[in-house]
Amino acid sequence: MAVNIGYRNDRPLELSVGELTGALGDSVTVIPLVVALGALTPLSVPRILLWFGVFQVVWGVAYGLPLSVEPMKALAGLAIAGSLGVPELLAAGLLTGGTLFASGRLGLLARLQGFVSTPLVRGVQLAVALVLAVAAVDLVAADPVLAGAGALAVVLVALAGRPQAGALVVLGLGIGMAVATAGVPTPTLPALTPFPEGLPALSPAVAEGTLAQLATSVGNAAVATSLLCADLFDADVPADDLAGSMGAMTLVSVPFGGFPMCHGSGGLAGKHAFGARTGGANLLLGALYLVGALVAGVVTAIPTALLGVVLVVVAYHLGRTAVNSENRALTVAVGLLGPLASIGVAFVVGAVADRLLARLPAERRPFR
């Protein structure tokens, strides 16, 4: 069934089995991060899912394409690891969203891209993956036996040919245990009160988070997603348009309990790989997220040991993507410096090293 309501590129929105499987493919990395944020921080999963649902629908209609709407991963990793408190997270999210919106509206993304090379972006991604892995260790230690059972489930799913679904299987196990312990939650509509978890606050960690997320959003979301739209869907979607929409949805949702969101290239590729071809996948996934927002209270009862396993799986997939770099030495150096110092320090040091290396003739560069 096709409904011609998307205005960009005059693309109809289809509602089919392929769109549904594509929608579920995009949720593989989103749901584990959202659950971890709800269980390990004061953030509200119902509010987060509500805004994810809203903007899945908005951008599915606006672009006519199965664009991904997912958490800004650098900020998510820092929040889960405890490096960013909620007030700092709010400030970093608003600063990141404001910068993306302004750069998109003014057409400045090409200039920003010149300061953020692909190996540097991959390094930030690897740093986030390692930060998540370190945070997972303490969670797994809470119940090693249960964590071992979760890890076994991940291995079995991978052997069955569905490695990306491992985290969702473990979450299903955790939700089942949570329901058995706490019962089925009563469906509740999230309240949309301004800044429900407190007001934004500035600190050095805010600068760190903002820099790390801008590097990831410019390189891996706006630019990479623009290229994928052309490659996979033969659609001309400028990177500045994507930056503007990422900034807009973040600025609108964060003050009302939403999490900073982006158009990740991995999510778009995942939707396409699982069968999505139009923005209809966004309508279906948006509806699922909105239903999930009504009954998300069960998340807080999921055993933390299983959340640790989920974080390991997410860190693995993020890190595996990161090491696919044209300058692996720089990427690994930035990635390792992230958890040892901070992601912000790693980004600045990596950016300086990247600029210095770029000035040298190719044959004189120590890392190639």
C-alpha positions as CSV (number, residue, x, y, z in Angstrom):
1,M,0.0,0.0,0.0
2,A,1.4,3.4,-0.9
3,V,0.4,6.8,0.4
4,N,1.8,9.8,-1.5
5,I,2.3,12.3,1.4
6,G,6.1,12.8,1.4
7,Y,7.0,16.1,-0.3
8,R,10.8,15.7,-0.7
9,N,11.6,14.0,-4.0
10,D,7.9,13.3,-4.4
11,R,8.4,9.9,-2.8
12,P,5.3,7.8,-1.8
13,L,5.3,6.2,1.7
14,E,4.7,2.5,1.5
15,L,3.4,0.3,4.4
16,S,4.5,-3.2,3.7
17,V,6.3,-6.2,5.3
18,G,9.6,-4.8,4.0
19,E,9.0,-1.5,5.6
20,L,8.2,-3.2,8.9
21,T,11.3,-5.5,8.9
22,G,13.3,-2.4,8.0
23,A,11.9,-0.5,10.9
24,L,12.8,-3.3,13.3
25,G,16.3,-3.4,11.9
26,D,16.8,0.2,12.9
27,S,15.7,-0.5,16.5
28,V,18.5,-3.0,17.1
29,T,21.0,-0.4,18.4
30,V,18.5,2.3,19.5
31,I,16.5,0.3,22.0
32,P,19.5,-1.1,23.9
33,L,20.9,2.4,24.4
34,V,17.5,3.9,25.4
35,V,17.0,1.1,27.9
36,A,20.5,1.6,29.4
37,L,19.9,5.3,29.7
38,G,16.6,4.7,31.5
39,A,18.1,2.1,33.9
40,L,21.4,3.8,34.6
41,T,20.5,7.5,34.6
42,P,17.6,9.6,36.0
43,L,16.3,10.0,32.4
44,S,12.7,8.9,31.6
45,V,12.4,6.1,29.0
46,P,8.7,7.0,28.3
47,R,9.6,10.5,27.4
48,I,12.6,9.5,25.3
49,L,10.5,6.9,23.4
50,L,7.7,9.5,22.9
51,W,10.0,11.9,21.1
52,F,11.7,9.2,19.1
53,G,8.2,8.1,17.9
54,V,7.2,11.7,17.1
55,F,10.3,12.4,15.0
56,Q,10.4,9.0,13.3
57,V,7.0,10.0,11.8
58,V,8.0,13.7,11.1
59,W,11.1,12.9,9.1
60,G,9.6,9.9,7.4
61,V,6.9,12.2,6.0
62,A,9.2,15.1,5.4
63,Y,12.0,13.3,3.5
64,G,10.0,10.3,2.2
65,L,13.0,8.1,3.0
66,P,13.6,5.7,5.9
67,L,16.0,8.1,7.7
68,S,17.2,6.9,11.0
69,V,16.3,8.7,14.2
70,E,18.7,7.5,17.0
71,P,20.4,8.7,20.1
72,M,23.5,10.9,19.7
73,K,25.9,8.1,20.6
74,A,28.8,10.1,22.1
75,L,26.5,11.9,24.5
76,A,24.7,8.5,25.3
77,G,28.0,6.8,26.0
78,L,29.2,9.6,28.3
79,A,25.8,9.7,30.1
80,I,25.7,5.9,30.6
81,A,29.3,5.9,31.9
82,G,28.5,8.7,34.4
83,S,30.9,11.2,32.8
84,L,27.9,13.5,32.1
85,G,25.3,14.2,34.7
86,V,21.8,15.1,33.6
87,P,22.3,18.9,33.9
88,E,25.5,18.7,31.8
89,L,23.8,16.3,29.3
90,L,21.0,18.8,28.8
91,A,23.5,21.6,28.2
92,A,25.7,19.6,25.8
93,G,22.6,18.4,23.9
94,L,21.2,21.9,23.5
95,L,24.7,23.3,22.4
96,T,25.1,20.5,19.9
97,G,21.6,20.9,18.6
98,G,22.0,24.7,18.3
99,T,25.3,24.4,16.5
100,L,23.9,21.8,14.0
101,F,20.7,23.8,13.4
102,A,22.6,27.0,12.8
103,S,25.2,25.4,10.5
104,G,22.5,23.7,8.5
105,R,20.5,26.8,8.0
106,L,23.5,28.9,7.1
107,G,25.1,26.2,4.9
108,L,28.2,26.0,6.9
109,L,28.5,22.2,7.2
110,A,31.1,21.9,4.4
111,R,33.4,24.2,6.4
112,L,32.9,22.2,9.6
113,Q,33.5,19.0,7.7
114,G,37.0,20.3,6.8
115,F,38.0,20.2,10.4
116,V,36.8,16.7,11.1
117,S,38.4,13.9,9.1
118,T,36.9,10.4,8.8
119,P,39.8,8.8,10.9
120,L,39.1,11.3,13.6
121,V,35.4,10.6,13.6
122,R,36.2,6.8,13.8
123,G,38.5,7.5,16.7
124,V,35.7,9.3,18.6
125,Q,33.4,6.3,17.9
126,L,36.0,3.9,19.2
127,A,36.5,6.0,22.3
128,V,32.8,5.9,23.0
129,A,32.8,2.1,22.4
130,L,35.6,1.7,24.9
131,V,33.9,3.9,27.5
132,L,30.7,1.8,27.2
133,A,32.8,-1.4,27.5
134,V,34.4,-0.1,30.7
135,A,31.0,0.9,32.1
136,A,29.7,-2.6,31.3
137,V,32.3,-4.3,33.5
138,D,30.9,-3.1,36.8
139,L,27.3,-4.0,35.7
140,V,28.3,-7.6,34.7
141,A,30.1,-8.0,38.0
142,A,26.8,-7.6,39.8
143,D,25.7,-11.1,38.8
144,P,28.4,-13.0,36.7
145,V,26.2,-16.1,36.3
146,L,23.3,-14.2,34.9
147,A,25.6,-12.2,32.7
148,G,27.2,-15.4,31.4
149,A,23.7,-16.7,30.5
150,G,23.1,-13.5,28.6
151,A,26.4,-13.8,26.8
152,L,25.6,-17.3,25.8
153,A,22.3,-16.1,24.3
154,V,24.3,-13.5,22.3
155,V,26.6,-16.2,21.0
156,L,23.8,-18.5,20.0
157,V,22.0,-15.7,18.1
158,A,25.2,-14.8,16.3
159,L,25.7,-18.5,15.3
160,A,22.2,-18.5,14.0
161,G,23.2,-15.7,11.6
162,R,21.7,-12.7,13.4
163,P,24.6,-11.1,15.3
164,Q,22.8,-7.7,15.3
165,A,19.9,-9.1,17.2
166,G,21.8,-10.3,20.2
167,A,21.2,-7.2,22.2
168,L,17.5,-7.4,21.6
169,V,17.4,-11.0,22.7
170,V,19.1,-10.2,25.9
171,L,16.8,-7.3,26.5
172,G,13.8,-9.6,25.9
173,L,15.2,-11.9,28.6
174,G,15.7,-9.0,31.0
175,I,12.2,-7.6,30.3
176,G,10.7,-11.0,31.0
177,M,12.5,-11.2,34.3
178,A,11.5,-7.6,35.1
179,V,7.8,-8.4,34.4
180,A,8.0,-11.6,36.6
181,T,9.4,-9.5,39.4
182,A,7.5,-6.2,39.2
183,G,4.5,-7.1,37.1
184,V,3.1,-5.5,34.0
185,P,3.1,-1.7,34.2
186,T,-0.1,0.2,33.8
187,P,0.0,2.2,30.5
188,T,0.7,5.8,31.3
189,L,1.0,8.8,29.1
190,P,4.3,10.7,29.7
191,A,3.9,14.2,31.1
192,L,5.4,16.9,28.9
193,T,6.7,19.3,31.6
194,P,9.6,21.6,30.8
195,F,13.0,20.2,32.0
196,P,11.6,17.4,34.2
197,E,15.0,16.2,35.3
198,G,16.4,19.7,36.1
199,L,17.9,22.7,34.4
200,P,21.0,22.6,32.1
201,A,24.3,23.4,33.8
202,L,27.7,24.3,32.2
203,S,30.9,22.5,33.2
204,P,34.2,21.3,31.5
205,A,32.4,18.0,30.8
206,V,29.8,19.9,28.6
207,A,32.6,21.1,26.3
208,E,33.9,17.6,26.1
209,G,30.6,16.1,25.2
210,T,29.7,18.8,22.7
211,L,33.0,18.5,20.8
212,A,32.8,14.7,20.8
213,Q,29.2,14.7,19.5
214,L,29.7,17.4,16.9
215,A,32.6,15.4,15.5
216,T,30.4,12.3,15.3
217,S,27.3,14.1,14.0
218,V,29.1,16.1,11.3
219,G,31.1,13.1,9.9
220,N,29.0,10.0,10.6
221,A,25.5,11.4,10.6
222,A,25.1,14.4,8.3
223,V,27.8,13.8,5.7
224,A,27.8,10.0,5.6
225,T,24.0,9.8,5.7
226,S,23.8,12.3,2.8
227,L,26.1,10.0,0.7
228,L,24.0,7.0,1.7
229,C,20.8,8.6,0.6
230,A,22.4,9.1,-2.9
231,D,23.9,5.6,-3.0
232,L,21.0,3.6,-1.7
233,F,17.9,5.6,-2.7
234,D,19.2,7.9,-5.5
235,A,18.0,10.8,-3.5
236,D,19.7,14.2,-3.2
237,V,19.5,15.1,0.5
238,P,22.1,17.8,1.3
239,A,24.2,17.3,4.5
240,D,23.1,20.8,5.6
241,D,19.5,19.8,5.5
242,L,20.2,16.8,7.7
243,A,22.2,18.9,10.1
244,G,19.3,21.3,10.3
245,S,16.7,18.6,11.0
246,M,19.0,17.0,13.7
247,G,19.4,20.3,15.4
248,A,15.7,21.1,15.2
249,M,14.5,17.8,16.7
250,T,17.1,18.0,19.5
251,L,16.2,21.6,20.4
252,V,12.5,20.8,20.5
253,S,12.7,17.5,22.4
254,V,15.5,18.0,25.0
255,P,13.6,20.7,27.1
256,F,10.7,18.2,27.4
257,G,12.6,15.1,28.4
258,G,13.8,13.9,25.1
259,F,17.3,12.7,24.3
260,P,19.5,14.4,21.8
261,M,18.9,12.7,18.4
262,C,20.6,12.4,15.1
263,H,20.2,10.8,11.6
264,G,22.8,8.0,12.0
265,S,24.2,6.5,8.7
266,G,24.3,3.1,10.4
267,G,20.6,3.2,11.2
268,L,19.8,4.2,7.6
269,A,21.9,1.3,6.3
270,G,20.2,-1.0,8.7
271,K,16.8,-0.1,7.6
272,H,17.7,-0.6,3.9
273,A,19.4,-3.9,4.7
274,F,16.2,-5.2,6.4
275,G,13.9,-4.1,3.5
276,A,12.9,-0.5,4.1
277,R,12.7,1.6,0.9
278,T,10.4,4.6,1.9
279,G,9.5,6.7,4.9
280,G,6.7,4.2,5.6
281,A,9.2,2.4,7.8
282,N,9.4,5.5,9.9
283,L,5.6,5.6,10.4
284,L,5.6,2.0,11.5
285,L,8.6,2.4,13.9
286,G,7.2,5.7,15.2
287,A,3.9,3.9,16.1
288,L,5.8,1.1,17.9
289,Y,7.9,3.7,19.9
290,L,4.8,5.6,20.9
291,V,3.1,2.4,22.1
292,G,6.4,1.5,24.0
293,A,6.3,4.9,25.7
294,L,3.1,3.9,27.4
295,V,4.5,0.8,29.1
296,A,8.2,1.6,29.4
297,G,8.1,1.6,33.2
298,V,9.2,-2.0,33.3
299,V,12.7,-0.9,32.1
300,T,14.0,0.1,35.6
301,A,13.5,-3.5,36.8
302,I,15.8,-5.2,34.3
303,P,18.7,-6.9,36.0
304,T,21.8,-4.7,35.7
305,A,24.0,-7.7,34.8
306,L,22.0,-8.2,31.6
307,L,22.3,-4.5,30.8
308,G,26.1,-4.9,31.1
309,V,25.9,-7.6,28.4
310,V,23.8,-5.3,26.2
311,L,26.4,-2.6,26.5
312,V,29.2,-5.0,25.6
313,V,27.3,-5.9,22.4
314,V,26.6,-2.3,21.5
315,A,30.2,-1.4,22.2
316,Y,31.4,-4.2,20.0
317,H,29.3,-3.2,17.0
318,L,30.2,0.5,17.4
319,G,33.9,-0.4,17.8
320,R,33.9,-2.7,14.8
321,T,32.7,0.0,12.6
322,A,35.2,2.5,14.0
323,V,38.3,0.5,13.2
324,N,37.3,0.5,9.5
325,S,39.5,3.6,9.0
326,E,41.9,4.8,6.3
327,N,44.3,5.9,9.1
328,R,43.9,3.2,11.6
329,A,46.8,4.3,13.8
330,L,45.2,7.7,14.4
331,T,41.8,6.2,15.0
332,V,43.2,3.7,17.5
333,A,45.3,6.4,19.3
334,V,42.2,8.7,19.7
335,G,40.1,5.7,20.7
336,L,42.5,4.6,23.4
337,L,43.1,8.1,24.7
338,G,39.3,8.5,25.2
339,P,38.8,6.3,28.3
340,L,42.3,7.0,29.6
341,A,42.0,10.8,29.6
342,S,38.6,11.9,28.3
343,I,36.8,11.9,24.9
344,G,37.1,15.7,24.7
345,V,40.9,15.6,25.2
346,A,41.2,12.7,22.7
347,F,39.3,14.7,20.2
348,V,41.4,17.9,20.6
349,V,44.7,15.9,20.5
350,G,43.5,13.9,17.5
351,A,42.4,17.0,15.6
352,V,45.7,18.7,16.2
353,A,47.6,15.5,15.1
354,D,45.4,15.1,12.1
355,R,46.0,18.7,10.9
356,L,49.8,18.4,11.4
357,L,49.9,15.1,9.5
358,A,47.8,16.6,6.7
359,R,50.5,19.3,6.2
360,L,53.2,16.6,5.5
361,P,53.8,15.1,2.1
362,A,52.2,11.7,1.8
363,E,55.5,9.8,1.7
364,R,56.7,11.5,5.0
365,R,53.6,10.8,7.1
366,P,54.4,8.3,9.9
367,F,50.8,6.9,9.9
368,R,49.4,5.9,6.6
